[in-house]
């Protein structure tokens, strides 16, 4: 495959300078696309550059690739500039072969070779390598940033490693660490997830892929080196192998989106931690969690897909440089705006 020299594409400069850099009045768009319990998050910068984080499942007659392309077309894209694969589990990387057949892709970004001793993951990684042959490809490290105009996409975790220094204006002791049980080791690809923080002016969006608890805690214990965020994509589809209280409470997200499926994710324990996190103003779900109960699902107007066999509606966040942002339910068209702070 064609590789682009990392030093020319990615940088390690200090974060926090983008409020002045993003001078136009256009918005940042973030589509949380329904791929039935996988991940596909499409980010469109104010400059029109695009980043897709993960590609959903393979098969199903190209269902997930079609949903991604539909969102891309709605956003006015003719190509996807970057596709970032958080890790090589099928619900994140599986859609790559079908997607590259349907839309032009610029550069693929990942953490490097598969690190999980699993036959299915080795198979999916091999399919990914084959599909991206001929495309530009970059292996990222914690601390690097994607070269996208008007926003910063900072890599926090990759291949089991994490940033070594606190981000600007962070690093305070985390009082929630003392009550956190010791998490188990995890040698799966989940623990190797590429996690990114997207910053547009005063707006901050966090996506840690399927990062599991032990690696989460390295980011916030004993000190929180990420800081707080406005919008949090609930990790690992809302499963309780992730979403430790010490992490979620330290982040203090104003709004959370859970990319669960009808019968995947949305574990009641994890749902409760997010729902009760300090400062949370709102909670949205891609699906009604059919295997949970009413007390561990948000209200229907905050759910993009209320039926198990659905059309695959999205949730969309539109952010302004001053920190104001709006979430739109693709099923109902309902919008809610969260004022700047």
FITORBA-273276 format. One line per field, with one value per residue (C-alpha): y, x, z; residue number from 0. Coordinates in Angstrom, 2 decimals, padded with zeros to 5 digits. Layout:
// FITORBA-273276
v (Y/...)
u (X/...)
w (Z/...)
nr (NUM/...)
***
This chain:
// FITORBA-273276
v (000.00/003.60/005.23/008.95/010.16/010.66/013.84/015.57/014.60/014.69/016.98/017.03/020.73/021.85/021.85/024.80/027.27/026.61/029.20/031.89/029.67/028.89/032.28/031.52/031.23/027.74/024.93/021.63/018.68/015.30/012.48/009.45/006.95/003.89/000.78/-001.48/-001.56/-000.77/002.65/005.06/008.70/011.20/014.54/017.43/020.42/024.03/024.01/021.05/018.43/015.10/012.37/009.09/007.21/003.50/001.90/-000.49/-004.12/-006.03/-007.89/-007.15/-006.21/-003.18/-001.74/000.11/001.42/002.69/004.49/006.11/007.24/008.62/010.77/011.84/012.90/014.80/016.64/017.55/015.33/013.78/011.96/011.14/012.70/010.52/007.21/006.48/002.89/002.79/-000.98/-004.13/-005.64/-006.42/-003.83/-001.08/-002.15/-004.57/-002.03/-000.83/-003.12/-002.16/001.52/001.96/000.53/003.23/006.49/007.99/007.87/009.88/008.56/005.65/006.16/003.43/002.25/-000.15/-003.97/-006.06/-006.87/-009.42/-013.17/-014.03/-015.81/-013.59/-010.40/-011.62/-012.33/-008.88/-007.19/-009.07/-007.93/-004.36/-004.48/-005.79/-003.14/-000.17/-001.26/001.69/004.27/006.61/005.12/006.60/004.88/007.38/007.79/009.46/013.21/013.51/015.59/015.13/018.02/019.25/022.95/024.79/021.97/019.93/016.15/015.11/011.44/010.56/006.78/004.27/000.69/000.55/003.78/007.19/010.82/011.36/014.95/016.66/018.67/022.46/023.59/020.03/017.73/018.24/015.42/013.27/012.65/009.78/007.56/006.45/004.58/002.90/-000.91/-002.26/-003.20/-006.45/-006.64/-006.66/-008.02/-007.49/-004.87/-002.86/-001.80/-000.69/001.68/004.97/007.62/011.22/014.58/016.94/020.64/023.47/026.75/026.23/022.99/019.60/016.15/012.90/009.50/006.74/003.90/000.73/001.61/-000.55/000.45/-000.11/002.10/004.65/005.09/005.83/009.01/010.26/008.68/009.94/013.13/013.97/014.77/015.19/017.74/018.15/017.77/019.11/016.00/012.43/009.44/006.81/004.29/000.73/001.21/001.65/-001.69/-001.93/-003.22/000.49/003.73/003.66/006.15/007.74/008.51/009.64/011.74/013.40/014.28/015.92/015.76/018.22/015.82/012.12/010.03/006.25/004.39/001.20/-001.30/-002.69/-005.71/-004.58/-002.20/000.03/-002.07/-000.80/-000.24/001.85/003.65/004.66/005.98/008.21/009.25/010.28/011.96/015.46/018.28/016.09/018.11/015.49/011.89/010.52/006.95/005.57/002.70/001.75/-000.98/-003.87/-006.08/-003.39/-001.76/001.55/002.91/002.38/003.95/007.65/009.07/008.15/011.67/011.27/007.94/007.84/004.32/003.06/-000.21/-003.11/-003.41/000.20/002.51/003.40/007.03/009.10/011.62/014.78/017.37/020.80/022.90/026.57/028.07/029.72/026.32/026.37/023.12/021.49/017.82/016.69/013.43/012.10/010.15/013.01/016.13/017.32/019.60/020.76/023.50/023.74/027.29/028.28/028.35)
u (000.00/001.09/002.25/002.62/005.47/004.04/005.97/004.39/000.82/000.63/001.96/002.58/002.14/000.48/-003.31/-005.53/-004.82/-007.76/-010.19/-008.23/-007.43/-011.02/-011.98/-015.04/-018.58/-019.33/-020.23/-018.67/-020.93/-020.84/-023.08/-023.50/-024.58/-026.61/-024.61/-026.57/-024.27/-020.98/-019.44/-019.48/-019.02/-018.72/-017.08/-017.17/-015.02/-016.04/-013.59/-015.40/-012.76/-014.10/-013.13/-014.99/-014.28/-014.91/-017.10/-019.54/-020.15/-019.57/-022.31/-026.03/-025.96/-023.80/-026.22/-023.64/-021.64/-024.88/-025.84/-022.41/-022.57/-026.06/-024.81/-021.78/-024.00/-026.30/-023.22/-022.32/-019.24/-017.92/-015.16/-014.07/-010.68/-009.71/-011.00/-009.75/-010.10/-010.11/-009.41/-009.90/-013.10/-015.68/-018.25/-015.67/-013.49/-015.79/-017.42/-014.18/-014.20/-017.76/-017.23/-014.16/-016.18/-018.80/-016.99/-013.54/-011.33/-008.18/-006.08/-006.58/-005.48/-005.00/-002.82/-000.71/-000.93/-003.57/-002.51/-005.20/-004.64/-008.01/-008.81/-011.77/-009.80/-006.89/-009.35/-010.91/-007.51/-006.40/-009.57/-008.86/-005.25/-006.41/-009.13/-006.85/-004.05/-003.22/-004.56/-002.49/-002.05/-000.73/-000.08/-000.70/000.80/-000.64/-000.12/-000.33/-002.98/-004.67/-004.06/-007.63/-008.31/-010.32/-010.50/-008.04/-008.28/-005.86/-004.91/-005.08/-004.65/-003.35/-002.01/-002.35/-000.39/-001.67/-000.56/002.21/001.42/-001.82/-003.62/-003.60/-005.54/-006.00/-004.17/-006.16/-006.50/-009.56/-011.58/-013.50/-010.42/-010.39/-013.68/-012.89/-012.41/-009.23/-010.15/-009.04/-006.32/-007.54/-005.39/-008.03/-008.06/-010.53/-007.70/-005.68/-008.39/-007.38/-009.12/-009.43/-010.46/-011.99/-011.78/-013.51/-013.06/-014.65/-016.40/-014.85/-015.99/-014.47/-014.50/-012.42/-013.66/-014.03/-011.30/-011.73/-011.53/-007.87/-006.80/-009.53/-008.23/-004.72/-006.18/-007.93/-006.27/-004.80/-005.05/-007.46/-005.22/-008.13/-010.29/-014.03/-015.97/-019.16/-020.14/-019.13/-019.64/-020.28/-017.46/-017.91/-021.60/-022.44/-021.05/-019.86/-016.38/-015.85/-017.31/-015.78/-017.29/-013.87/-013.66/-017.21/-017.52/-014.17/-015.20/-018.44/-019.99/-022.78/-024.36/-023.76/-024.62/-024.71/-024.18/-025.82/-027.76/-031.19/-029.58/-026.01/-024.58/-026.53/-025.62/-027.74/-024.67/-022.88/-026.10/-026.58/-023.01/-023.50/-027.01/-025.85/-022.60/-022.17/-023.29/-025.04/-027.72/-028.92/-028.52/-029.30/-029.33/-029.12/-031.45/-033.96/-032.20/-034.63/-032.88/-032.88/-035.88/-037.70/-035.70/-032.45/-033.52/-033.93/-037.25/-038.33/-037.81/-034.11/-033.78/-033.03/-034.41/-037.17/-037.86/-035.46/-035.99/-035.48/-034.39/-031.13/-031.68/-028.76/-028.12/-026.37/-024.52/-023.82/-021.31/-020.36/-016.98/-018.31/-019.27/-022.97/-024.16/-027.37/-028.35/-030.84/-032.80/-032.74/-035.97/-038.13/-036.26/-036.43/-033.58/-032.23/-029.64/-027.15/-026.00/-022.36/-020.83)
w (000.00/-000.53/002.69/003.33/005.48/008.98/009.69/006.72/007.57/011.34/014.01/017.74/018.49/021.70/021.70/022.44/019.62/017.33/018.65/016.81/013.83/012.88/011.54/009.44/010.70/009.44/011.80/012.74/011.89/013.63/012.39/014.64/011.99/012.93/012.06/014.39/017.39/015.66/015.12/012.20/013.18/010.34/011.17/008.71/009.58/008.93/006.00/004.44/005.23/006.42/008.87/009.29/012.50/011.83/009.18/010.84/009.89/006.65/004.77/005.04/001.34/002.07/004.62/006.72/003.78/002.25/005.46/005.68/002.06/002.59/005.48/003.42/000.54/002.90/004.18/000.60/000.42/-002.77/-000.92/002.61/003.31/006.28/007.60/011.10/012.30/016.08/016.21/014.18/015.52/012.86/013.95/013.46/010.51/008.67/006.38/004.77/001.68/000.72/001.49/-000.73/-003.61/-003.18/-002.37/-002.90/000.21/000.82/003.73/006.11/009.71/012.34/015.25/013.21/012.92/014.68/018.25/019.19/019.13/017.61/014.36/013.51/014.18/012.08/009.27/009.50/009.64/006.52/004.70/005.79/004.55/001.21/000.86/001.57/-000.75/-002.99/-000.54/001.57/005.05/008.30/011.64/014.45/017.90/021.02/020.91/017.14/015.38/012.04/009.60/009.33/008.79/011.42/013.95/015.97/016.03/018.76/019.22/022.92/022.76/020.23/020.35/024.14/024.73/025.79/025.85/028.38/029.37/030.37/027.72/028.29/031.37/032.65/035.05/038.23/040.75/040.10/043.28/041.66/041.36/044.99/044.69/041.38/041.55/039.98/036.39/034.74/032.14/028.54/025.72/023.04/020.30/022.41/024.71/021.67/020.41/018.85/020.93/019.72/021.11/018.53/019.37/017.51/019.33/022.72/021.73/022.64/021.47/022.75/021.02/022.66/020.47/022.55/025.04/028.14/031.79/032.60/029.70/030.45/033.96/032.72/031.22/034.36/037.41/039.62/037.55/034.73/031.75/029.29/031.07/030.53/027.28/025.77/023.82/024.72/022.47/025.13/024.83/023.58/022.66/026.34/027.54/031.11/030.20/029.54/030.93/034.39/036.80/037.32/033.60/032.90/036.05/035.39/031.83/033.05/029.56/028.94/026.44/025.76/022.70/023.00/019.71/020.90/018.82/019.56/021.23/021.74/024.32/026.71/029.74/032.65/034.85/032.21/031.25/034.90/035.22/032.19/033.18/036.66/035.64/037.11/034.87/032.28/030.51/028.04/026.92/023.44/022.07/018.53/019.48/022.09/024.08/023.71/026.25/028.93/030.59/030.47/033.40/031.48/028.19/027.49/026.37/022.84/021.50/022.33/020.48/016.75/016.21/018.48/016.64/016.20/012.45/011.50/008.72/010.46/011.40/012.70/015.45/014.30/016.36/014.87/016.83/016.68/017.50/020.69/022.14/021.30/019.75/018.56/018.44/015.80/015.86/012.29/012.87/014.05/012.99/016.60/017.60/020.93/021.34/024.20/024.85/025.13/028.59)
nr (0/1/2/3/4/5/6/7/8/9/10/11/12/13/14/15/16/17/18/19/20/21/22/23/24/25/26/27/28/29/30/31/32/33/34/35/36/37/38/39/40/41/42/43/44/45/46/47/48/49/50/51/52/53/54/55/56/57/58/59/60/61/62/63/64/65/66/67/68/69/70/71/72/73/74/75/76/77/78/79/80/81/82/83/84/85/86/87/88/89/90/91/92/93/94/95/96/97/98/99/100/101/102/103/104/105/106/107/108/109/110/111/112/113/114/115/116/117/118/119/120/121/122/123/124/125/126/127/128/129/130/131/132/133/134/135/136/137/138/139/140/141/142/143/144/145/146/147/148/149/150/151/152/153/154/155/156/157/158/159/160/161/162/163/164/165/166/167/168/169/170/171/172/173/174/175/176/177/178/179/180/181/182/183/184/185/186/187/188/189/190/191/192/193/194/195/196/197/198/199/200/201/202/203/204/205/206/207/208/209/210/211/212/213/214/215/216/217/218/219/220/221/222/223/224/225/226/227/228/229/230/231/232/233/234/235/236/237/238/239/240/241/242/243/244/245/246/247/248/249/250/251/252/253/254/255/256/257/258/259/260/261/262/263/264/265/266/267/268/269/270/271/272/273/274/275/276/277/278/279/280/281/282/283/284/285/286/287/288/289/290/291/292/293/294/295/296/297/298/299/300/301/302/303/304/305/306/307/308/309/310/311/312/313/314/315/316/317/318/319/320/321/322/323/324/325/326/327/328/329/330/331/332/333/334/335/336/337/338/339/340)
***
